[in-house]
């Protein structure tokens, strides 16, 4: 029986374990998670949106897997009675320059195979989102919201019921020995030989790669924290579904937007701030090692040099509520500071940056002998997790 180890208990590691349990039922599967619960980081601290592939470069791996991924995820949710809602979203152009960008987005989405894309007239917009002000509005009906924690729970239960093992509180430290056919993994609690090792460690994917291959990772992860604010219950009526701005094509961040949560709440955000700790969810969280790692990386320094005004603006929004609210007024002018309450979600995005300072947008998966490393799986990694898992199984295993 083939021995397979998955490192990382986020949604992608679980999705690969789930799909392997179906397609290769004779495997002896073991999943290692360093924390005491699954999905504690990117997978459990995102906005819960189902992304359908509007933004991504046609023909890119991300575009292909995103469009297929949301359809697989919705089918998975229906089959397993997971709380979700395909409520659709609007993307709002606020000035003449953004109108051109919105037209390009619509063309890109159509090329990626999205269905039902439609520009709304003023009457249609007013019926859907009466508080939004826009020069032009695109409806993306296939997008929605979901409880990703429920998704991960179902995946984990399937792995366990199929004979797989999940070890929490058991960090993988590296390898003791390796050849083309076998790798002896050393974790905090034991050592074991595996025929195949799959690295899905998210924010630590580059470090895990180095610890298992003794090679320098071809990409560097730089953590960016995204912070949200709650909309107070008495003002929830101002947001009916999902409301997004036209994003700046230079960045992978989608801009401050309004989100209807699967629990009925409403949030606004996020910003995109350099996190001084790879798992730093508060602006006071600090790791000397992680901060030094980011600030001495040539790629980040090049990125900052080219985008200093963007970086400083995002940093200010982390400490200034008024700066945060000012960005949201672009979409809904009538929102005011008193409508927002602190305590919204915060997540840390594992952003891969090249040495030239370029943000790496596409998924990045490489194989080293009997090791598969998912080095970069940014948004829509959660939505597309089942599709990514099947792609890895079909192309690398």
N, C-alpha and C positions, 0 to 999 in steps of 0.2 A: 504494500500500500504506500502510495506516495505521501511524503510528509511535507506539508505546506505551512509556512508561517506568514501571517499578516501583521505588520507593525503599524498600530494606530487604530483606535476604536472610534473614529469619526464616521460620518455617513459614507464616505468612499470606501474605507476599509471594510465596513459592514456590508456595503453593496457588493463588493468583490467576494466577500465570504458567502453572502446569500446566493449570488449567481454561480459560484463554484460548487456550492452544495447541491444546486439543481443540475448543473451540466456535468459535474464530475463527482457523483455521489460516493465513489470509493476512496476519495482522498481523505487523509487524516489531517484535518484542518485545525490550526491553533491561532487564535488572535490575541495579540499582546497590547494592553493599554496601560500607560504609565499612571493614570489617575484612578481614583476609586469608583468612577462611573464612566459610562460611554458618552461620547459626543459633548464633552465639556467645553470645547473651544469653538472653532469656526462653525461647526455643524449645529451647535446648540445655542449660539449667540448671534444668529443672523436675523433678518427681518421676516423670515418665513414666506418669502415671495417665490412663486413659481415663474421662472424666466423662460421665455419661449424662443429666444434666438434673434431678436430684432437687431441688436447692435453689432453683431459679429461679422467679420470679413467673410463674404461668400467664398466658399471653397475651403475655408480654414477648418481644422479639426474641431475647434470650439463650436463653429456654426453647425456643422453636421451633427455633432453629439447633443447640442442644445435643443435643436428642433425635435430630434428623435427622443431626446431625454425627457422633455416635459410630457410627451404623449405616453411614454412608458411609466413615468411617475404618476400621472393621473390614473392610468389603468391599474397600477399597483395600489393606489389609495382606494379606488372603487372596490377592488377585489378584497381588500383587507379592512374595509369600513373605517378608513382613516379620515379624520376631520380635514376637509379641504373645500375650497370654493373657487371655481373658475369664474371670477368676477370681472375680469378684464381690467385694462388700465388705459389711461390716456397719457400721451406725451405732448407737452405744451411748448409751443414756440412763442416767446414773449416779445420778439422784435424782428425786424426784417432780415437781419443776418441769420437768425435761428430758423426762419422759414425755409431757407435753402438747405440748411442742415437737416431739418425735419423731412423735407422731400427726399433727401438722400437716404435717410433712415428708412423711409417707407419703401424705397426701391430696393434697399439692401434686404429688408425683411421679406419682400416678395421673392427676391432671388433665393433666399434661404428656405422658401417653401411655407411661409406663414399664411394662414387662411383668415379671411374676413377683415383684413386691414381696411380702414376707412377714415377719411377726413370728415370730421363733424362740422356741421354748420352751427351758427350761434344758437339756434333753437335746440338742436340736439345736445350741444354742450350744456346749455342751461338746464335741460331736463336731467342730465346725468350728474353734473357737478356745478350747481348754480353759483358757487362762490369763487370759481376759477375765472381768471381773466387771461385771455389768450389772443394772439394774432392769428394763430392757426393751431388746430388740435388733431392729433392722430389717435384713433381708437385701435387698441391692440386687444382683440377679444379673447385670445387664447391664454393670456396670463392670469394668474390667480394667487391664492394664498393657501398655506398648508401648515400642519403641525409636524415639523421635521422630527421632533422628539418621539412622536408616535411612530413615524416612519422607521426610525432607528430601532425602536423597541420591537417592532414586528420583524425586522431583519435579524436582530440578535436572537430572538426566540426561534426563528427558522433555523439558524446556524446550530443552536444548541439542540433543537429537536431532531436535527439531521446527524447528530453525533459529533459535531464540532465542539471545540472548547474555547472559552473566552476567559482570559486571565487579566483581571484588573489589578491595580497597584503593583504592576510588574513591568518596570521599565526595561527596554532592551538597551544594553550598554555597548554592544558591539559584537564582534565575532572572535571566536577562539582559534578557528582554523577554517580554511576554505579551499576548495578546488572546483573544477568545472562542474562536478556532479553533486557536491554536497557542501553545505555551510553549517558550521556549528555556531549557533546563536548563544550568546551569553546575556542573560537577563539578571535582574536583581535577585531572582529566586532560584534559578537553575541554569543548566547548559543543556542544549539538545541539538542534534543534527537534523537539518531539513534539506529536502531535495529542491525546494523552491522557496524563496523569501520575497515578499512583496512589501515595499516601503510605502506606506500611506500616512506618514507622520506629519503632514501639513506644515505647520509653522516651523517644524524642525527637519523638514525633508532633506535640506542640504547637509545638515550635520549628520543625520542618519546615513546618508549616502557615503560621507567620508568615513564614518565609523565602520561601515561594512565593506568598503572597497579600498580604504587607505589612499584614495585619490581625492584631489581637490574637486569640489562640486563644480560643474560647468555653469551653474547659476547660483546667485546668492539671494536668500530670502531676507527682505527688509519688512518689518512689521508696521502696518498702518492701522491705527485705531479709528473706528467709526462710532460716533456717539449719537444717540437719538434722544429726543425729549417726548414725553407723553403729552397728549392733548387732554386737558381736563374733561371729565365726563360730560359736563354741561355744554361743552363746545364740540363734542364728537360729531354733531350733525353737519358740521362744516365740511366734512370729508366723507364721501359715500363709498369710494372704491380705492383705486391706486392712482396717484397723480404724480407724474415725473416731469422734470424739465428736459429740454434737449441737452444731452451731455456734451461736454467739450471733448472732441475726438482725440485730443492729445493725451487724455488720461483715461484709465480704466474705471474711474469712480463715476457713478451715475448722477452725482449732484444731490443737493438737498431735495427730498421728495416726501410726499405724504403717503403713509401706508395704513391701510385697514388691516388690523391683525386678526388672526383666526379666532382669538378669544373675545373679539368684539371691540377691543381698544383701538385707539388711533395713535400713531407716532409720526414725528417729523424728524428728518435727518437723512443720512449721516454727514458729518464732516469727514475729513481724511487727514489724520494727524500722525506723525511719526511716533510710534509707541516706544518708550524707553525700556520696555521689557517685552519679550515675544508673547507672553501671556499677560500683558498689562492692560487691564480693562478700566482702570482709573488713571486720571492724569497725574496721580501721585505715585503710581507703581513704577519701580525702578530696578533695573538689573545692570550692574556695572559691566558685566561681560557682554550682555546683549547690546547695550548702548555703545560700548567701545567697538563692537563688531560692526554696527551700522555706520557709525560716524567716521570710522577709518576705512570704510569700503570705498574704493575709487568710484564704483558705479553710483553709489548714493551721492557722493560729493559732486559728481558730474550732473546728476539729476537735479540736485539742489541749485547748482550754479545756473542751470538753464531755466529753472522754475521757482526761483526764490520768492517772487510775489505770491504765487499760488500757495506755496508752503507756509509762508508767514500768515496769509489770510486764513488758512485752515487752522493754524495754531491758535490764532486769536479767537476763533469761534469756539475753541475748547474751553476757554476761560471767560468768555463774554456771552451772556445770554442774548443781549441785544444784537450782537453780530450774527449769532445763530438765527434769530428770528428774522433779521433783515433779509437773509437769503430765502427764507420761506415765503416772504411777502411777494416775491417775484411771481409766485404761482397763485397765492390767495392774498390779495392786498389787505383784506380786512382782519387778518390775524394780528393779535397783539401779545406782548410778553405775558400778560396775566393769564392768558389762555393755556399756557404751557406749564407743566410741572416737571421737576427733576425726577429722576428715577427711571428714565427710559433705558432700553437695552444698550449695551455697548459690545462691540465685537472687534477682534483684531484680525485683519486680513493679511495673509501670507503673500506678499507681493514680490515676485521675482524681478530683479533688476540686473541688466547686463552691465559689464564693466564700463561701457560707453555711457551709462546713465539712461538707457532705454528701458521703459517698463515692458516686461514680457507679457503679452496679452493672451497668447494661446496656451493650450494645455501642453505640458512637456513630460513625456514618458520615455525612459530609456531602459535598456536591458544590459546588464553586466553579468556574463556567464549565467548562473542560475538565480540571479537577482533581478527583480523588476522594481524600478524606482519611479514613483509618481512625484516628480520634482515640482511641478506647477499645476495646480488644478483650482484656479480662482473661480469666482462667480462666472457662470452658473454651475459650479461644481456640485452643489447640493441637488439642484433640480435635475442635472444630467447624470447623477451618480450611477444609476442603473445602466444607462447607455455607455458611460465610460467603463464600467465594470465589464460589460459584454465586449466592448472594443478591446480591452486588455486581454481578456480570455481568448478571443479569436485571433489576435495578432501577436501575442507574446508567450502564450502558454502552449 
